Amino acid sequence: MSIKVQNTPNRAAFDVQSVQDLRAQFQKDPSQGVKAAAQQFETMFLQMVLKSMRDATPQDGLLNSDQSRFYTGLLDQQMAQNMATQGNGVGFAKLIEQQLGRQVLGTSDGQAALATPANAAGNALPLSASDGRHLQHRTILGNQPTSAAYATSFAPVSNIGKAGEAVGSSQEFVNRVWPHAVEASRSTGIPPQFLVGHSALESGWGRSEIRKADGSNSFNLFGIKAGKSWTGATVEATTTEYIDGQPQQLVERFRAYGSYEEAFRDYANLLRNNSRYSGVIGSQDGTEFARRLQQAGYATDPMYADKLSRIINGPTLRQALIG
């Protein structure tokens, strides 16, 4: 029985449930999953074309504002998705489907079912999580929890070590924080994968989380400091701050939480309730989200936006999200 492609024109391009449907679809029917992934890649390309066209037009009209550009961006995402899924695109989806079919399914046309290993008697064996071929799709589908239109590049993440180690640890980290990122996304309008990427940057994919003096976890995934208004628990840690463009090691007080859920809730409240982050709320482009965070003064590192953008748009997060 075939699985219907979920990425349809009737579905919003920014629907946060679409990644779960795509993951389930790929697991049940790899050939249809490849088709959906190919459509998402073409969607991303078309959205980048539309964005470039918008950028080439004057932006100083009477009706132009940050709000109008935000909703225009959403419209372009939806238009790109409709064009790709209705067959009115540029034909990339079919070519990509054939290429991915050869890589993932091991076929010449990309349409045949995934080959299944056999035992000594020649009987087919079920694919398992340890089967390398079954997991190959993790490197293909990309960072698409809501739409491929969110991604703007495929820059590698430079601060990740060996590929196998990076994928394994990042997968575990994403599994831990994803439900809380989805909840925070509902209250901020920011796609959950952006929030996961931000927590990955600040915590080193969970490997450098701030620890209390007794070694217990502070659950502070976003490096939020404990200012004068903070009345909760705190923890001291050494951090790098840039003063006059030069990095310096300082000991600062940070907020401590009882769980990741509390950390994401406080992070969402910070973005919503602090006026300097008003431009961050509702960001639908990963690179723009990173840039606006830096402009709002979230961190002193002059390369902060670039580092965050590379994680959000990079292969490590995409592989971990697709599971």
Sequence and secondary structure as in RCSB ss.txt:
>XXXX:A:sequence
MSIKVQNTPNRAAFDVQSVQDLRAQFQKDPSQGVKAAAQQFETMFLQMVLKSMRDATPQDGLLNSDQSRFYTGLL
DQQMAQNMATQGNGVGFAKLIEQQLGRQVLGTSDGQAALATPANAAGNALPLSASDGRHLQHRTILGNQPTSAAY
ATSFAPVSNIGKAGEAVGSSQEFVNRVWPHAVEASRSTGIPPQFLVGHSALESGWGRSEIRKADGSNSFNLFGIK
AGKSWTGATVEATTTEYIDGQPQQLVERFRAYGSYEEAFRDYANLLRNNSRYSGVIGSQDGTEFARRLQQAGYAT
DPMYADKLSRIINGPTLRQALIG
>XXXX:A:secstr
     S  TTS TT TTHHHHHHHHHHH HHHHHHHHHHHHHHHHHHHHHHHHHHTS   STT  HHHHHHHHHH
HHHHHHHHHHTT S SHHHHHHHHHIIIII  SSS S     B TTS B    TT HHHHGGGGTS S SS GGG
       TT  SHHHHHHHHHHHHHHHHHHHHHHHHHH   HHHHHHHHHHHHTTTTT  B TTS B    S  B
  TT  S EEEEEEEEEETTEEEEEEEEEE  SSHHHHHHHHHHHHHH GGGTTTTT  SHHHHHHHHHHTTS  
 TTHHHHHHHHHTSHHHHHHHH 
